[in-house]
Amino acid sequence: MKKFWVLTFALLFFFLTACAAPTSVPPTPASQTLTVFAAASLTGAFAELGKGFEVAHPGVNVAFNFGGSQSLRTQLEQGAVADVFASANEEEIQAAVASGLINGEDVQIFATNRLIVILPQDNPARVERLEDLARPGLKLVLAAEEVPVGKYSRDMLDKLENQFGVRFKASVLANVVSSEDNVKQVVVKVQLGEADAGIVYTSDAVAAPELKTISIPAEYNVTAAYPIAVLAASPHSALAKAFVEYVLSAEGQGMMGKWGFGK
Amino acid sequence: MTGNITLTDHSSSHISIRGKSVWLFVVPASALVCLFALPLFALLWRAVEAGLMGQMLEPTALSALRLSLLTSTLATLAAALTGTPLAFALARWPFRGRAWLELLIDLPVVLPPAVAGLALLMAFGRRGVFGGALSAAGISLPFTTAAVVVAQAFVAAPLYVRAARIGFASVDPQLEEAAYAEGANQWQLFRYVMLPVTGRAILGGLVLCWTRALGEFGATILFAGNLEGRTQTMPLAIYLGLERDLGVALALSALLLAISIILLTILRRLENSAVLS
């Protein structure tokens, strides 16, 4: 019994110190925190952009909230305080404009993304060409139709019917074994090798370099435009404008390009 | 059993409530009751506003409901078939490692469902530790309805085993001795003594298991994926419905709430009658 208590206290002590550790570093008194709400697909690129912005603006700390564009917009509508909103589609930012969170003239497109097919490293189903996606028995994972990338994937399949015939989309959709609730889950299912193929953004494929990819010709591909804007109620609007300018600058665009985004 | 009877007598005895100190109990308790009641009330309110019945007849909602009922029933049946002998052994047989086995059975209850789903994938996924053996036998679990049942059984069956074990353990040892004196074997003891006496505990455990299986979300979406008609159960449809049509999500939530209330009421009845018997 004594041993039990010693163990319990040791564990408790461990957790408490582990929790306390980060707060023991006092923040710089003059620091400002810029809060950026950004689409989940921007995770890698914006983390790097944020670091660059912090270097260029000493004393500024950029805090990100990454998530599905739609849930970010809902959070903002429910009163979340933020300075900048970067969405993966125009619908969400237009909805934010409609509800007065953003001034329409502040919205700018800062990046584009396209679709790509990803395959597990060992390619168990031997998928070589886009036509193979329609082969019966293939395990394909897409994002759900409710999510922007899932909608784009289905639009792309529509366009591909011009190339592969009218039955193509139906045959591909018959191979779908799961409609995931966000694009990162599609990547995970392919990384784990549970799925034979998945359709994601090119930027997601850049973030998972171990996966094989099949590119989709531009004439059938879909372009997702990413808009960004300073929020009307931003507590640090000057700094927020500077962040948006930084994203649009040559340096910022270079980083976006490195992460697989276009402009 | 006699202990239980005194307990119920206490709770139903008529001690008059008076004095100002009553508020020390009523105010904080009401705050908690409000926390439980207000969101559920709001959910029902909005669901009715959104046209509850019309939304429930949407094909997505109907197929999710059908799949949920099927899989949770199968998971509960599996729990009954495998969990009953396990609970019996845990309650009646002294053997080495029993404490560890009990710990193992309690683990899925406290694990976050996402951990359960990931563990199932690591074990039975195509690249899982046992995935090769399964595919050699022609079995591929992920993304199938069977995977939903497995995920539900993984998280819900422990609740049944626990309830049944407590039931079996509470049987008067004299009954057991009498059965052995009459020449009964383990099966006869189980069938003609234990089962009739612990019937309510077992039923209660099954209801609990069924409710939990019906509500399973995290392990299912990870291990079985999400496909309408095949792996999209009600909780998954509710979650994805949020991104498309709040009305369907609300209607399904209200329906799930209603089913849970019915099941919990049955459970209460069983518990009360077990105490009084």
Chai-1 contact restraints between the chains, C-beta under 6 A:
chainA,res_idxA,chainB,res_idxB,connection_type,confidence,min_distance_angstrom,max_distance_angstrom,comment,restraint_id
A,A144,B,L240,contact,1.0,0.0,6.0,A-B,restraint_1
A,E146,B,L240,contact,1.0,0.0,6.0,A-B,restraint_2
A,E146,B,E243,contact,1.0,0.0,6.0,A-B,restraint_3
A,E146,B,R244,contact,1.0,0.0,6.0,A-B,restraint_4
A,V177,B,F143,contact,1.0,0.0,6.0,A-B,restraint_5
A,S178,B,F143,contact,1.0,0.0,6.0,A-B,restraint_6
A,S178,B,G225,contact,1.0,0.0,6.0,A-B,restraint_7
A,S178,B,N226,contact,1.0,0.0,6.0,A-B,restraint_8
A,S178,B,L227,contact,1.0,0.0,6.0,A-B,restraint_9
A,S179,B,N226,contact,1.0,0.0,6.0,A-B,restraint_10
A,D181,B,L240,contact,1.0,0.0,6.0,A-B,restraint_11
A,G193,B,R126,contact,1.0,0.0,6.0,A-B,restraint_12
A,G193,B,R127,contact,1.0,0.0,6.0,A-B,restraint_13
A,E194,B,G125,contact,1.0,0.0,6.0,A-B,restraint_14
A,E194,B,R126,contact,1.0,0.0,6.0,A-B,restraint_15
A,E194,B,P142,contact,1.0,0.0,6.0,A-B,restraint_16
